[in-house]
């Protein structure tokens, strides 16, 4: 699954909050779950409309953004 095809932003859906495509689940909720040391399975159980493939792709996208967006020291 292409990471760039899992997140959608539309002003008509949750006022433009980025959500998983095909759901009304904000992507930030995934990171809140993981920051609280909840398991990926706990997130998927709580939000069954989000697929595991979507979560994996979103994590890859976040990793790419952080890696490419970081400025080198110096």
C-alpha positions in Angstrom: 0.0 0.0 0.0 1.3 3.4 -1.0 1.8 5.5 2.2 0.6 8.6 0.4 -2.7 7.0 -0.4 -3.9 6.3 3.2 -4.4 9.8 4.6 -7.0 12.3 3.4 -7.8 15.9 4.3 -11.2 17.4 3.5 -12.8 20.5 5.1 -16.1 18.6 5.1 -14.7 15.8 7.2 -13.8 16.7 10.8 -13.0 20.3 9.7 -10.0 19.2 7.6 -8.3 17.0 10.2 -6.2 14.4 8.4 -8.0 11.0 8.6 -7.4 7.5 7.3 -9.0 7.3 3.8 -12.5 5.8 3.9 -12.9 6.5 7.6 -13.5 9.4 10.0 -10.6 8.3 12.2 -8.0 11.0 12.7 -4.4 9.9 12.0 -3.3 11.6 15.2 -5.3 9.1 17.2 -2.9 6.3 16.1 0.1 8.3 17.4 -1.7 9.1 20.7 -2.3 5.3 21.2 1.3 4.5 20.4 2.6 7.3 22.7 0.4 5.9 25.5 2.2 2.5 25.0 -0.9 0.9 23.7 -0.5 -1.8 21.2 -1.2 -1.6 17.5 -3.8 -4.3 18.1 -5.6 -2.1 20.7 -5.8 0.7 18.2 -7.1 -1.6 15.5 -9.7 -3.1 17.9 -10.9 0.4 18.9 -11.1 1.6 15.2 -12.1 -1.4 13.1 -12.7 0.8 10.0 -8.9 1.3 9.8 -6.9 -1.5 8.3 -3.5 -2.7 9.4 -2.2 -1.9 6.0 -3.3 1.7 6.4 -1.6 1.9 9.8 1.7 0.5 8.5 1.6 2.9 5.5 0.9 5.9 7.8 3.8 5.0 10.0 6.0 4.7 6.9 4.8 8.1 5.7 5.5 9.6 9.1 9.0 8.1 9.1 9.7 9.4 5.6 8.6 12.9 6.6 10.7 12.9 9.7 13.8 11.5 7.9 13.5 13.9 4.9 12.3 16.9 6.8 15.1 16.8 9.4 17.8 19.4 8.9 21.4 18.3 9.4 23.3 19.8 12.3 26.0 22.2 11.4 
